[in-house]
Amino acid sequence: MKLVVIRHGESVWNKENIFTGWIDVGLSEKGEEEARKAGKLLKEKGFVFDLAYTSVLKRAIDTLDIILKEMELEIPVEQSWRLNERFYGALQGQNKDDIKEKYGEEKFKLWRRSYETRPPAITRDSEMHPGKDEKYKGLKEEEIPLAESLKDTEARVLPYLENEIIPGIKQGKKIIVSAHGNSIRAMVKILENVSGEEIAETEIPMGMPLVYELDENLKVINRYYLE
């Protein structure tokens, strides 16, 4: 059994080195090209899919749309906030270099990459609070973050992986997931059973399909990037 996961192509805020989180920005021209390349590569390598999953954020949705168009596939697509990028709290919309200069390298790295440390939180009356966005109107108050660590991100990804994605794999469906750096880190941690320290240092390249080969118990037999 195989599962393919891919981090969205470069977004306009990736290009400008800005913390994005749940802010809904689109792909840059480079990001669109990365998605097209991924779709062509998957088609050349003989991949087909029965079902796709993505977040509710435009950059992941558009990446998936481009891939499926390149592969000439029309398949069901499920969207979930549980696959969103990590919620970066008060850092969202801030330039990463400015944050590093203001707070120092150590704190910057802790906020950006540690497994358990959350960045500074927003308040519930903040304009950035997801509760003000129609996409999240159905969520309970406790489901809407004010800031997330990678550990928090893993906690919201886990039930979706276990209850939605894994059952499809067990049924023999060929699945692709288009998501984000940290929601994919969470999936990698769960699938590969690695430590929080190790996953915090794991890089997830943009626009590059990561292929998992799994046995009947969903144990990872092999994993590799298509290049």
N, C-alpha and C positions, 0 to 999 in steps of 0.2 A: 504494500500500500504506500502511496505517496501523498505528501502534502506540500504545497508550494506557498511560501509567504514572501511578500515583497514590501519593502518600505517605499512609500511614495517617492516620486521624483522630486528634484529640487523645487522648493516653493519660492515665492517672491521674497518671503522673510528669511528663508535659509540663505538666499543670495545676499541679503542685507545684514546677516548675522544677528538676527533679532529672535529673542525667546518667543515662541509662537503658542505652544500648548493648545488650548481649545479655541483660540482665535481662528476664524475661518478664512484663511487666505488661499489664493489659487496657486497653480504651478507657474514657474518661470518658463521661458522658452526652452531653456536647458532641461528643465524638469519634464516638459512635454516630450522632448526628444529622447530622454532617458526611458520614458514609458513606452514610446514607440519601439525603441531598440529592444526592450524587454519582451514586448509582444512578438516581435519578429523572431527573436531568439527562441522563445518558447515554442513557436510554431515550427521553426526549423528543426528543433530537437524532438518533434513529434508529440508534444504535450497536448492534451485536450482536457477540458474541465466540464463537470456536470453542474457545479454550484460554486458561487463566489460569496465571500464575506468582506465587508469593509466597515469603516467607521462612518460617522455622520458628517465628517469634515471633507470639504471640497477637494483638497489636495489628494486625499486617498481615493475618493470616489472617482475623480477625473483620471487618476493614474490607472485605475481598474478599467474604466470605460475605454481608454486608449488601447490598453493591452487587449481587451476583448475584441475591439474593432480590428486590430492588426491580425488577430488570430481567426477573424471571421466567425466568432462564436456568439450565439444568443442564448444565454443561460440565466437562471434565476440568480438575483443578487440580493443578499440580506445585509441591511445596514444596522449597526448598533453603536450606541455611545460607549459601550464597554470596550470597544476597540480604539477609542480616541487616544490621542497622544496624552502623555502625562500632563496634568494640570499644574502649570508653573506658578500659580498664585500671582503675587504682586510683581513678579519678574516678567510676566507676559507683556509684550509690546516694548520691552527694554532692550537696548543694544547690549550684546554680551560683553564687548570690550569695555563699555562704560561701567557695567556692573563689576567687572573684574578690577577695573581701576579704582572704583569707589570703595569696594569691600575687601579687596586683596585676593590673591590667587587661591589661598587655602579655602576661604569661605566660598568663593566662586565654584571651585571644584566640588566642594561638599554639597552645595545646593544643586549643582548640575548633574553630578554623577554618583554620589553615594547612594547606597541601597535604602537606608532608613531615614535619612535627614530630609525634612520638608523645607522648601524655600519659604520666604515670608508669605503669609497668607493675605488674601484679600478679605474685605468685610462683606457681609450679606447685602449691604446697600451700595456696594461698588458697581460701577457701570460694567465691569467685566464679569459680574456674577452670572453664571450660566442660566440661572433661574429667570433672567430677563429675556432669554432667547427662546423662541417658539419651539425649537428642536428639543428642548429639555423640559417642556411644560408637564410631561407625564411622569417625571421623576419625583421620588419622595425627597423631602428636604435633606435627609441624611445621605442620600445618594449623590447629592451635588457637592463637589469638593470646593474648599476654599484654598487649598494647596495640596499637592500630592508628592509623596516620595515614590521611588520606584517600587518599594514594597506595597504601597497603597495601590499603585497601578496594577501590580500583579494580582492583588486581592479582588479587583473588579474584573480583570480579564479571565481569571480562573473559572468562575461559574459559566461564563459564556463558552469558553473552550470545552469544558466538560459536558455541558448540557446541549450545546448547539453544534459545534464543529466536530468533536470527536464521534458522536453518534453517526454523523454522515460518513465519516471515514470508515467506521466499522461496518456500515452498510455497503461499502465498496464504491462510494461516490468519490470522484476525482475533484479535489477542492483547491481553490486558490484564495488566499487572504491578502488583501491590500490594506496595510495599516501604517503604523508610525514607529519611529525609532524605539520608544520606550514600551509601547504595547507589544511590539515584536520581541524586545528584550524579555518581557514578562513571559511570552509564549516559549521562547528559547529556554528560559530558566526552568519552566514547568516540564517541557518535553525532555530536556537533557539532564534535569535534576542537578543543576550546578548551584554553587553557593551564591549568596548575595554579593559577596566581594568580587567574585569572578564575573558575574553578569554585569556588574556596574562598570567593569573595564572592557566589556565586549562592545566592539564597534559594529553597527549595522549599516552597511553602505546603502545609499539611495539608489532606487531603480534597478536593483540587481536581484533576480529571483534566487531565493534560498530553498533548496529542495531537500525534503526529509523523506527517507525511505524507512518504513516502519514494519515491524512484524505484527502478527495477529494480536499480540498483547500491547501494541502501540509502543513497544520499545524501539528506540532509534537504532537502526542497523547502519545507516549511512546518512551523511548530510554534506551538501556541497552547494556552492554558488555557481550559477550559469554565467559564463563570461564570453 
